[in-house]
């Protein structure tokens, strides 16, 4: 399916898939792992993955001209990455204090 897309849409699709993957790791990682350090490990993994994903997509998309729809998908994926990191941070603080 990705082969039929043009290059900017392919990068945006992978960026959105990566953002969804980080959100799933952020949600399920805190449920699956136990211990006081587990939420912090999840936070480090999600934050590191987010930094790599944003850097990778930014380098690929910087040289491409994007339509308005492409910019909207880029904003959506970036917001989802931010929410995943924010949830991991809040969960780490809340689970440590409880």
Order of alpha helices (4+ residues) and beta strands (2+ residues): alpha-alpha-alpha
